[in-house]
Amino acid sequence: GNSVTQMEGPVTLSEEAFLTINCTYTATGYPSLFWYVQYPGEGLQLLLKATKADDKGSNKGFEATYRKETTSFHLEKGSVQVSDSAVYFCALRGGGATNKLIFGTGTLLAVQP
Amino acid sequence: GAVVSQHPSWVICKSGTSVKIECRSLDFQATTMFWYRQFPKQSLMLMATSNEGSKATYEQGVEKDKFLINHASLTLSTLTVTSAHPEDSSFYICSAGLAGINGYTFGSGTRLTVV
């Protein structure tokens, strides 16, 4: 079945450091891929998405490219801020009639000033 | 943009009582709503999928008689935790969207504590 594997955290960075959070997936067909962010005590917010191979999703300085050859969707940001501290979830939605989101385990990012 | 309102944001109840959590789509009609459960420092576990006007589809291992889901209209789904026990304490999150659309909007979650 479909699954998402995400690097374990926590990831602790200094402000302005470069961020990479790895995400790989297993899926049949052509899934759509997402990154969600969860701030403490809140629900999830869609950060970015990509719906087909080689698409690049971007938002708020974050980017992720849908790599079908490596089944990956790594999240990157060139210069993190303290306000980026949150839990980041990689997710996929299967192709075809399946409309469920499958989540990775989440990665806690802590950015220190 | 699409907004999903979840209420209450937190609730404390006694063992044996039932608790209802509401999930509303405020500015769109949601044909599909999902209910998730999140344990501390863990990912979201999909509990069930509800489609307006039909019975919810529960994931394996989720007790449908304990977690009652009603999706009677295109803007409201409810999750009722019946005869709650301390092990039901968790963070419950709903999401809503239109069937076929890639992304879904999430509610802000409900922190349930059963004492």
Interface residues (C-beta under 8 A of the other chain):
Chain A: S32 F34 Y36 G41 E42 G43 L44 Q45 L46 K49 T51 F89 R93 N99 K100 L101 I102 F103 G104 T105 G106 L108
Chain B: V4 Q6 T32 F34 K41 Q42 S43 L44 L46 T49 I93 S95 A99 G100 N102 G103 Y104 T105 F106 G107 S108 G109 R111
